[in-house]
Amino acid sequence: EKRDFFIAEVPFILKKWNDFDEIKEKKGEIILFYKAMYQLFKEKDIQKIYNLLKFRFDQIDEATYSKESDNFEGLSKMLFRLKEGDFELMDFPTEPMLKIYDNKKICNLTRGNNDPILLFKNKNNNEFSFPLLIGFEKSEPIVVR
């Protein structure tokens, strides 16, 4: 066995979670953002969903060297498969829980049992969830992962 050291050069820079603004007193704004995203999924407005998820897609594509992937098509197929499987988006919770991570820079809004806000179920009780973590940049919410 031979061991050696090397310096890896990574040809990209991803935005670190710690680079986002600190989340202060924004629970109402966060809930409104999640309600808006929830409504877009309920209406199946693929273009608007894609626009809100673009930063997330770009970061993942950069990290996985998959810049050529068609995220709009992938999102469309995901929503089609949910419809095909008779999945329905569960009602928005009356008492969502706010979870804050990474030095108060990233957050997630969940249901009381920690399930994501975007939770789909069908008659067979199969589930599909789509968690969304957000950060704020210049006071604007951005879906990060």
C-alpha positions in Angstrom: 0.0 0.0 0.0 1.3 3.4 -0.9 0.0 6.7 0.5 0.6 10.1 -0.9 -0.7 13.7 -0.5 -2.1 15.9 -3.2 -3.8 19.3 -3.5 -7.2 19.2 -5.0 -8.3 22.1 -7.0 -12.0 22.6 -7.2 -13.0 24.8 -10.1 -16.0 26.4 -8.5 -17.1 28.2 -5.3 -20.4 27.5 -3.7 -22.2 30.0 -1.4 -21.7 28.8 2.2 -24.7 28.8 4.5 -22.8 31.0 6.8 -22.7 33.7 4.1 -26.4 34.4 4.4 -27.9 37.1 6.6 -28.7 36.2 10.2 -32.4 35.4 10.6 -33.9 37.8 13.1 -37.5 38.3 13.9 -38.5 36.9 10.5 -41.0 34.1 11.5 -43.9 35.9 9.9 -42.0 36.5 6.7 -40.7 32.9 6.6 -44.3 31.5 7.0 -45.5 33.8 4.2 -42.7 32.6 1.9 -43.5 28.9 2.7 -47.2 29.6 2.1 -46.5 31.1 -1.3 -44.3 28.2 -2.2 -47.0 25.8 -1.0 -49.6 27.5 -3.1 -47.4 27.3 -6.2 -47.1 23.5 -5.7 -50.8 23.3 -5.1 -51.4 25.1 -8.4 -48.6 23.2 -10.1 -47.1 26.4 -11.5 -43.9 24.8 -12.7 -42.4 28.0 -14.1 -42.8 29.9 -10.8 -41.6 27.0 -8.7 -38.6 26.6 -11.0 -37.8 30.3 -10.6 -37.9 30.1 -6.8 -35.7 26.9 -6.8 -33.2 28.2 -9.4 -30.5 29.1 -6.9 -30.8 25.6 -5.3 -30.6 23.9 -8.7 -27.6 26.0 -9.7 -25.7 25.2 -6.5 -26.4 21.4 -6.8 -25.5 21.4 -10.5 -22.2 23.2 -9.8 -21.3 20.8 -7.0 -22.1 17.7 -9.0 -20.7 18.9 -12.3 -24.1 18.5 -13.9 -24.6 21.9 -15.5 -26.1 20.3 -18.5 -29.0 18.9 -16.6 -32.5 20.2 -17.4 -33.9 21.0 -14.0 -37.1 22.4 -15.4 -37.8 19.1 -17.2 -36.9 17.2 -14.0 -39.3 19.3 -11.9 -42.0 18.8 -14.5 -41.6 15.1 -14.5 -41.6 15.0 -10.7 -45.0 16.9 -10.6 -46.4 14.6 -13.4 -45.4 11.5 -11.4 -47.1 12.8 -8.3 -50.3 13.5 -10.3 -50.0 10.0 -11.9 -49.7 8.4 -8.5 -52.7 10.2 -7.2 -50.6 12.1 -4.6 -52.3 15.1 -3.0 -50.5 17.9 -1.2 -51.5 17.8 2.5 -53.0 20.9 4.0 -50.8 23.7 5.2 -50.4 23.2 9.0 -52.1 25.5 11.3 -49.1 25.5 13.7 -45.9 25.2 11.6 -42.6 24.9 13.5 -39.6 27.1 12.6 -36.2 25.4 12.8 -33.1 27.6 12.5 -29.7 26.1 11.7 -26.1 27.1 11.1 -25.5 30.2 13.3 -29.0 31.4 12.7 -28.4 31.7 8.9 -30.6 28.9 7.5 -34.1 27.8 8.4 -36.8 25.3 7.7 -40.5 25.4 8.3 -42.0 22.1 9.2 -45.2 20.4 10.4 -45.6 19.6 14.1 -44.2 16.1 13.5 -41.1 17.5 11.7 -42.4 16.5 8.2 -41.7 19.1 5.5 -44.4 21.6 4.6 -44.5 20.1 1.1 -45.8 16.7 2.0 -47.8 14.6 -0.5 -49.8 11.5 0.2 -51.9 9.1 -1.8 -54.8 6.7 -1.0 -52.3 3.9 -0.3 -50.7 6.2 2.4 -47.5 6.4 0.3 -45.7 9.7 1.0 -43.4 12.0 -0.9 -41.9 15.0 0.8 -40.0 17.9 -0.6 -38.0 19.7 2.1 -37.0 23.3 1.5 -34.3 25.1 3.5 -34.1 28.9 3.1 -31.6 31.6 3.8 -31.9 35.4 3.4 -29.7 37.5 1.2 -30.3 41.3 1.4 -33.6 40.5 3.2 -34.8 38.3 0.4 -35.6 34.6 1.1 -33.7 32.1 -1.1 -34.2 28.3 -1.3 -30.7 26.9 -0.6 -31.1 23.1 -0.5 
